[in-house]
Amino acid sequence: MYKLNIHLLLLIIVFSFISCSQEKELIWEENFEGKTLNEEFWNFELGNGCPQLCGWGNNELQLYTENNHLIKDGYLVITAKKEDSIYTSTRITTKKKVEIQYGKIEIRAKLPLGKGLWPAFWMLGSNIDKAKWPLCGEIDILEYVGKEPGKIFNSLHTKNSHGNTLNTKKTHIERIENGFHVYAIEWTKDYINFFVDNQLHYSFSPENKTEDIWPFDQPFYLLINLAIGGGFGGPEVDDTIFPQEFIIDYIKVYK
């Protein structure tokens, strides 16, 4: 009996070591602690995108402000509003502050509800100012549009595919609007896999990785926003839904 227990103990130690060695290394996280957004990590993008990119390139209706969000009880809460005839919301990025190349990137978030809303967690190539979009590449880890309840969109935009958004997957997930869910990608030099609550929903791994097909071999930065209307989220907006909240619990990046 004594020898058996020793053997079991040794097996437990070995398997525990293997399990720990396979865990991914956490290299950055944002838990939205404190009372204000951490501007060591985040930038605000303001207005309607004009004159460079009016409507933010998608005919979106909102003005982005610094006043449509708050940090409360460890959550980032972005609130979309209609004030008189003006829609307002928030858009933040980690450009030139937190940039990532490869790894697992995940967000735990609760979606807003209503026709015309378009919450997103996404990434852009850090060379965007020089290469321009879509050559810089775009990774849409989470997109949801209120006009299509129960569906999550995962997309990749490249010079080769952006016109028709060839590299995309729309997945129906029962009760996705209820409570918090974890949206993630695993990104390597060979593939990008998309997950919701640890379930794989889409994978992109082209054999021919030219610049036009695979701009995903460089650093990217993060964006979070809640858009209103636009070519994807609209055109119709239900004005009776406002205000609506896009709530983010955390973001984690693993090596």
C-alpha positions as CSV (number, residue, x, y, z in Angstrom):
1,M,0.0,0.0,0.0
2,Y,2.8,2.4,0.9
3,K,4.6,1.7,-2.5
4,L,1.4,2.2,-4.4
5,N,0.9,5.6,-2.8
6,I,4.4,6.6,-3.7
7,H,3.9,5.6,-7.3
8,L,0.6,7.6,-7.5
9,L,2.3,10.6,-6.0
10,L,5.1,10.4,-8.5
11,L,2.6,10.2,-11.4
12,I,0.7,13.2,-10.0
13,I,3.9,15.2,-9.9
14,V,4.9,14.3,-13.4
15,F,1.4,15.1,-14.9
16,S,1.3,18.4,-12.9
17,F,4.7,19.3,-14.3
18,I,3.6,18.5,-17.9
19,S,0.4,20.5,-17.4
20,C,2.2,23.5,-16.0
21,S,4.8,23.5,-18.8
22,Q,2.0,23.6,-21.4
23,E,0.3,26.6,-19.9
24,K,0.6,29.8,-21.9
25,E,2.6,32.6,-20.4
26,L,0.5,35.7,-19.6
27,I,2.5,38.7,-21.0
28,W,-0.1,41.5,-20.7
29,E,-3.5,42.1,-19.1
30,E,-6.0,44.8,-18.6
31,N,-8.4,44.4,-15.7
32,F,-9.8,47.9,-15.7
33,E,-8.9,48.7,-12.2
34,G,-8.9,52.1,-10.7
35,K,-11.2,55.0,-11.5
36,T,-10.1,56.1,-15.0
37,L,-8.9,54.5,-18.2
38,N,-5.1,53.7,-18.1
39,E,-3.7,56.0,-20.7
40,E,-0.3,54.2,-20.5
41,F,-2.2,51.6,-22.5
42,W,-5.0,53.4,-24.3
43,N,-5.7,56.2,-26.7
44,F,-9.0,57.8,-27.5
45,E,-10.1,58.2,-31.1
46,L,-12.6,61.1,-31.3
47,G,-15.2,62.6,-33.5
48,N,-16.7,61.1,-36.8
49,G,-13.4,60.4,-38.5
50,C,-13.4,63.5,-40.7
51,P,-11.6,64.8,-42.6
52,Q,-9.4,61.8,-43.1
53,L,-11.9,59.0,-42.8
54,C,-15.5,60.4,-42.4
55,G,-17.9,57.9,-40.9
56,W,-14.8,55.9,-39.9
57,G,-14.8,54.3,-43.4
58,N,-18.1,52.6,-42.8
59,N,-20.7,55.4,-42.9
60,E,-21.1,55.1,-39.2
61,L,-23.4,57.6,-37.5
62,Q,-21.8,58.2,-34.1
63,L,-19.4,60.7,-32.7
64,Y,-16.8,59.2,-30.5
65,T,-16.1,61.1,-27.2
66,E,-14.1,60.8,-24.0
67,N,-17.3,60.9,-22.0
68,N,-19.2,57.8,-23.1
69,H,-17.3,55.3,-20.9
70,L,-16.5,54.7,-17.3
71,I,-14.5,52.3,-15.2
72,K,-16.7,50.7,-12.5
73,D,-16.1,47.7,-10.2
74,G,-13.4,46.4,-12.5
75,Y,-15.3,46.8,-15.7
76,L,-14.9,49.1,-18.7
77,V,-18.5,50.2,-19.6
78,I,-18.9,51.9,-23.0
79,T,-22.3,53.5,-23.4
80,A,-24.0,54.3,-26.7
81,K,-26.4,57.2,-26.4
82,K,-28.7,59.4,-28.5
83,E,-28.6,62.9,-27.3
84,D,-31.0,65.1,-29.2
85,S,-30.3,64.0,-32.8
86,I,-26.6,63.0,-32.2
87,Y,-25.4,59.5,-31.5
88,T,-22.4,59.2,-29.2
89,S,-20.1,56.4,-28.1
90,T,-16.4,55.6,-27.4
91,R,-13.5,54.1,-29.4
92,I,-10.1,53.3,-27.8
93,T,-6.9,51.8,-29.1
94,T,-3.5,50.7,-27.9
95,K,-1.7,52.1,-30.9
96,K,2.0,52.8,-30.2
97,K,1.5,51.7,-26.6
98,V,0.6,47.9,-26.6
99,E,1.5,46.1,-29.8
100,I,1.4,42.3,-30.2
101,Q,2.8,39.8,-32.6
102,Y,1.5,36.2,-32.2
103,G,0.0,34.6,-29.1
104,K,-3.4,34.1,-27.6
105,I,-5.5,37.3,-27.2
106,E,-8.8,37.2,-25.4
107,I,-11.5,39.5,-24.1
108,R,-14.4,38.7,-21.7
109,A,-17.3,40.9,-22.5
110,K,-21.1,41.4,-22.4
111,L,-22.8,42.6,-25.6
112,P,-25.3,45.5,-25.9
113,L,-28.7,44.9,-27.5
114,G,-30.6,46.6,-30.3
115,K,-30.9,47.1,-34.0
116,G,-28.2,49.5,-35.2
117,L,-25.5,48.6,-32.7
118,W,-22.1,47.3,-33.7
119,P,-19.7,46.4,-30.8
120,A,-16.2,45.2,-31.8
121,F,-12.9,44.0,-30.4
122,W,-10.3,44.0,-33.2
123,M,-6.7,44.6,-34.3
124,L,-4.9,46.6,-36.9
125,G,-1.4,46.3,-38.3
126,S,0.9,48.8,-36.6
127,N,2.3,49.8,-40.0
128,I,-1.1,51.3,-40.9
129,D,0.1,54.9,-41.3
130,K,2.7,53.8,-43.9
131,A,1.0,50.8,-45.5
132,K,-2.6,52.0,-45.2
133,W,-5.6,49.8,-44.9
134,P,-6.2,47.0,-46.0
135,L,-2.5,46.3,-46.7
136,C,-1.7,46.6,-43.0
137,G,-4.2,43.8,-42.2
138,E,-7.1,43.7,-39.8
139,I,-8.2,40.9,-37.3
140,D,-11.8,41.1,-36.1
141,I,-11.8,39.0,-32.9
142,L,-15.4,40.0,-32.0
143,E,-18.0,41.6,-34.1
144,Y,-21.7,41.6,-33.4
145,V,-24.5,43.5,-35.1
146,G,-27.8,44.0,-33.3
147,K,-29.9,43.4,-36.4
148,E,-28.7,39.8,-36.5
149,P,-29.2,38.5,-32.9
150,G,-27.5,35.3,-31.8
151,K,-24.7,35.6,-34.3
152,I,-21.0,36.4,-33.9
153,F,-18.7,37.5,-36.8
154,N,-15.0,36.6,-37.1
155,S,-13.2,38.2,-40.1
156,L,-9.8,39.0,-41.5
157,H,-9.2,41.9,-43.9
158,T,-6.3,41.9,-46.3
159,K,-5.5,43.5,-49.6
160,N,-6.4,40.2,-51.3
161,S,-9.8,39.8,-49.6
162,H,-11.1,43.0,-48.2
163,G,-13.5,44.0,-51.0
164,N,-15.7,40.9,-50.5
165,T,-14.5,40.0,-47.0
166,L,-13.7,36.5,-48.2
167,N,-12.0,35.4,-45.0
168,T,-15.0,35.5,-42.6
169,K,-17.3,33.3,-40.6
170,K,-20.7,34.0,-39.1
171,T,-21.6,31.6,-36.3
172,H,-25.0,31.2,-34.5
173,I,-24.4,30.9,-30.8
174,E,-27.5,30.3,-28.6
175,R,-28.0,33.0,-26.0
176,I,-24.8,34.8,-26.8
177,E,-26.4,38.0,-25.6
178,N,-26.9,36.6,-22.1
179,G,-24.1,37.4,-19.7
180,F,-20.4,37.5,-20.3
181,H,-18.5,35.4,-22.9
182,V,-14.9,35.0,-23.8
183,Y,-13.8,35.8,-27.4
184,A,-10.3,34.9,-28.4
185,I,-7.8,34.2,-31.1
186,E,-4.7,32.0,-31.2
187,W,-2.3,33.6,-33.7
188,T,0.9,32.0,-34.9
189,K,3.1,32.4,-38.0
190,D,1.1,29.7,-39.7
191,Y,-2.6,30.3,-38.7
192,I,-5.2,32.3,-36.8
193,N,-7.9,30.4,-34.9
194,F,-11.0,32.1,-33.6
195,F,-12.8,30.9,-30.4
196,V,-15.9,31.8,-28.4
197,D,-15.9,30.3,-24.9
198,N,-13.0,28.0,-25.9
199,Q,-14.9,26.6,-28.8
200,L,-13.1,26.9,-32.2
201,H,-15.4,28.5,-34.8
202,Y,-13.0,29.6,-37.6
203,S,-9.5,29.0,-38.8
204,F,-7.4,30.8,-41.4
205,S,-4.2,29.2,-42.6
206,P,-3.4,30.0,-46.2
207,E,-0.6,28.1,-47.8
208,N,0.5,31.0,-50.0
209,K,1.5,33.7,-47.4
210,T,2.2,36.7,-49.7
211,E,1.9,40.2,-48.3
212,D,-1.5,40.7,-49.9
213,I,-2.9,37.4,-48.3
214,W,-1.0,37.3,-45.0
215,P,0.0,40.6,-43.5
216,F,-0.1,38.9,-40.1
217,D,3.6,38.6,-39.7
218,Q,4.1,41.9,-37.9
219,P,2.9,43.7,-34.7
220,F,-0.7,44.7,-34.4
221,Y,-2.5,46.9,-31.9
222,L,-5.9,46.5,-30.2
223,L,-9.2,48.5,-30.7
224,I,-12.5,48.4,-28.7
225,N,-15.5,50.4,-29.9
226,L,-19.3,50.5,-30.0
227,A,-20.4,51.8,-33.4
228,I,-23.9,52.8,-34.4
229,G,-25.3,52.3,-37.9
230,G,-23.0,52.1,-40.8
231,G,-22.7,49.8,-43.8
232,F,-22.4,46.7,-41.5
233,G,-24.3,47.7,-38.4
234,G,-27.1,49.6,-40.1
235,P,-28.6,51.1,-42.1
236,E,-31.6,51.1,-39.6
237,V,-31.2,52.2,-36.0
238,D,-33.8,51.6,-33.4
239,D,-33.8,54.9,-31.4
240,T,-35.9,53.4,-28.6
241,I,-33.0,51.2,-27.4
242,F,-30.7,53.9,-26.0
243,P,-28.7,54.0,-23.9
244,Q,-27.0,50.7,-24.4
245,E,-23.8,49.3,-22.7
246,F,-20.9,47.3,-24.1
247,I,-19.2,45.9,-20.9
248,I,-15.6,44.5,-20.9
249,D,-14.3,42.6,-17.9
250,Y,-10.7,42.0,-19.0
251,I,-8.3,41.5,-21.8
252,K,-5.4,39.1,-21.6
253,V,-2.5,38.4,-24.0
254,Y,-0.5,35.2,-23.7
255,K,2.8,34.5,-25.3
